[in-house]
Amino acid sequence: MSYFANKMSPAEFDAKIHWFVGRCREAGLRVTPQRLAIYKELLGTDEHPSAEMLYEKLKPAWPTLSLDTVNRTVLTLTEIGAAFIVEGSGGARRFDAGLEHHQHFKCVKCERIIDFHHEPFDNIELPPDVAGKFTVLRKTVYLEGICDLCKQGMKVVQRS
């Protein structure tokens, strides 16, 4: 099992922004400065933020940005396939722009969501009665427990 953070080179970040601009245009969406700022913030973090968390991060640079705009934008990002909702996280919806194969672990104590990748989870076999009846668009693995920091007794700032 390998763990990774959402760290990428400037070239990878630029390539993802270029892809995002193209994806917006394909979907008939304007690439507004606010939409681009929200996507960049989501792409550049490994926190799996809620709309509220994104709003708080962006508010100093975008004082006229509303929470409603951020919420509508992240939902639009999920609709066009530029991000997804981390399923099972409970509470406020949390979002992830990391589209590569990976899974999530959520700490039930501090509510941190951590990306990890375990390749066998990428190819989970479906039971024949499911595989024959449905078209599966996405498979996700989501684990809950106590994270390494909480297990060691370190204080972690809880976010929602």
C-alpha positions in Angstrom: 0.0 0.0 0.0 1.5 3.3 -1.0 0.5 6.7 0.4 0.8 9.9 -1.5 0.1 13.6 -1.0 -1.4 15.8 -3.7 2.1 17.1 -4.6 2.8 17.6 -8.2 5.3 19.5 -10.3 4.5 22.9 -11.7 4.3 21.3 -15.2 1.8 18.7 -13.9 -0.2 21.4 -12.2 -0.2 23.5 -15.5 -1.2 20.4 -17.5 -4.2 19.8 -15.2 -5.3 23.4 -15.4 -5.1 23.2 -19.2 -7.1 20.0 -19.1 -9.7 21.7 -16.9 -10.1 24.7 -19.2 -10.7 22.3 -22.1 -13.1 20.2 -20.0 -15.1 23.4 -19.1 -15.3 24.4 -22.8 -16.4 20.9 -23.8 -19.2 21.2 -21.2 -20.2 24.6 -22.5 -19.0 26.4 -19.4 -17.2 29.7 -19.2 -13.9 29.6 -17.6 -14.4 32.4 -15.0 -11.7 33.6 -12.8 -13.6 32.4 -9.7 -14.2 28.9 -11.2 -10.5 28.7 -12.1 -9.5 29.9 -8.6 -11.8 27.3 -6.9 -10.4 24.5 -9.1 -6.8 25.5 -8.5 -7.4 25.5 -4.7 -9.0 22.1 -4.8 -6.3 20.7 -7.1 -3.5 22.1 -4.9 -4.7 20.6 -1.6 -4.7 17.1 -0.1 -7.2 18.1 2.6 -10.4 17.0 0.7 -12.0 20.2 1.6 -15.7 21.0 1.9 -17.2 24.0 0.1 -17.0 25.9 3.4 -13.3 25.1 3.7 -12.6 26.2 0.2 -14.6 29.4 0.8 -12.5 30.3 3.9 -9.2 29.7 2.0 -10.3 31.8 -1.0 -12.1 34.6 0.9 -9.0 36.8 1.6 -8.0 36.9 -2.1 -11.7 37.0 -3.3 -13.6 39.2 -0.9 -16.7 39.3 -3.1 -16.8 35.5 -3.6 -19.9 33.9 -1.9 -20.2 30.5 -0.2 -23.1 29.8 -2.6 -20.8 30.4 -5.6 -18.2 28.0 -4.2 -20.8 25.4 -3.4 -22.4 25.6 -6.9 -18.9 25.5 -8.5 -17.7 22.4 -6.7 -20.9 20.6 -7.6 -20.4 21.7 -11.2 -16.9 20.3 -11.1 -18.3 17.0 -10.0 -20.8 17.1 -12.9 -18.2 17.7 -15.5 -15.8 15.1 -14.1 -13.1 17.5 -12.8 -13.6 16.5 -9.2 -15.7 14.1 -7.1 -17.4 13.9 -3.8 -15.6 11.7 -1.3 -18.4 9.2 -0.6 -19.1 8.1 2.9 -17.4 11.1 4.6 -20.6 12.1 6.5 -21.2 15.7 7.6 -20.4 18.3 5.0 -19.6 17.0 1.5 -15.9 16.8 0.9 -14.3 17.1 -2.5 -11.3 15.7 -4.3 -9.8 16.8 -7.6 -7.3 13.9 -7.7 -8.8 11.8 -10.5 -6.0 9.1 -10.5 -6.8 5.7 -9.0 -6.7 6.0 -5.2 -8.7 5.2 -2.1 -9.6 7.2 1.1 -9.1 6.7 4.8 -11.1 8.9 7.1 -10.1 9.4 10.8 -13.2 9.2 12.9 -11.5 11.3 15.6 -10.0 14.3 13.7 -12.0 13.8 10.5 -8.9 14.1 8.3 -9.3 12.3 5.0 -6.1 10.7 3.7 -5.4 9.4 0.1 -3.8 6.1 -0.3 -3.3 3.7 -3.1 -3.5 -0.1 -3.0 -3.5 -1.4 -6.5 -5.6 -4.5 -5.9 -8.5 -2.2 -4.9 -8.4 -0.7 -8.4 -9.6 -4.0 -9.9 -12.3 -5.2 -7.4 -14.3 -7.9 -9.1 -18.0 -7.5 -9.1 -20.3 -10.3 -8.2 -21.9 -11.8 -11.4 -25.4 -10.6 -10.4 -24.2 -7.0 -10.2 -21.8 -7.1 -13.2 -24.6 -8.5 -15.5 -27.3 -6.0 -14.4 -25.5 -2.7 -14.0 -23.0 -0.5 -15.7 -20.5 0.5 -13.1 -19.0 3.9 -13.7 -16.8 4.2 -10.7 -15.6 1.9 -7.9 -14.5 3.5 -4.6 -12.9 2.1 -1.5 -13.4 4.2 1.7 -12.0 3.1 5.1 -12.6 4.6 8.5 -10.6 4.3 11.7 -8.0 6.2 13.8 -5.2 7.9 11.9 -1.5 7.7 12.7 -1.5 11.2 14.3 -4.5 10.6 16.6 -3.1 7.1 17.5 0.1 8.8 18.6 -1.9 11.3 20.7 -0.9 14.3 18.6 -3.4 17.1 18.5 -5.0 17.4 15.0 -7.2 20.4 14.1 -10.7 19.0 13.3 -12.3 20.3 10.0 -15.7 19.8 8.5 
